[in-house]
Amino acid sequence: MRGQGPAADRCSRIFRRVAVRDPEQEIDVDVLTCARRLAVLALGAMATGCAAVTPVPYAEVASSGVLAPNPSDSSGRIPYSYSTQVDWRAYDKVILDPVVIYRGADQQFVEMSAHDKGQLAAYMQARFTDRLRSRYAIVSTRGPNTLRVRLTLTGAVANTPVLGTLSRFDVAGAVYNGVQAARDGEGSMTGSVIYTVEIFDAVNSRLLGAFVSKQYPAPYDIKASVGRLTAAEAGIDKGADALLAQLK
């Protein structure tokens, strides 16, 4: 959901002015009234679920043909997957390909500029490299006992400015986010990131595993609700940790 209208825009400016305590600008709208108005807008957004994005097995990803619905995933974080019998302990090195920004017709970037996508791809490259390095030697050439990992950034949703944070504190938001926290679901008006992971044996290029993942921060991760891309970045952090855990 974007573009909450002139009233919300005006309230947003007022909250920013209060936050910086600008003594030279007169606040001509009651802050409490704005808080209530924003809370109503937040409730409406939560009811419609307008920021929710459901991943698909992206048609132009190489492993799309073998990806299948993942019945063991109840959270929706890994809705599609493909797996083979693999002894991950046999591998001690990894090649991490440069993150690909998906450009297929079924991409799921919501109001994301090319700059936003590039920023998320760079962040993903850095965070996955950092996490994989704790378990594997990062290498650039194929060889025995080496995995090759390909990440494709297929979608992302930015945080809803002001409302995303405010909805953690109003009554309606507290109820909604409390339920979502209990079920490991998405918080209200929170950003997210969607990507695919494909894992190959580096020597023979055999596909060992693949999956689509949607990641997002916990509903009460307040830090991840402030800033346009912070929730998507928090989702990338979670995804990097999850991949490392899967390969152990």
Helices and strands as residue ranges (DSSP letters): H 6-20, H 31-48, G 62-66, E 68-69, E 80-83, G 88-90, E 93-96, E 100-101, E 108-110, H 114-133, E 137-138, E 146-157, H 163-166, H 171-182, E 192-201, E 207-215, G 222-225, H 230-246
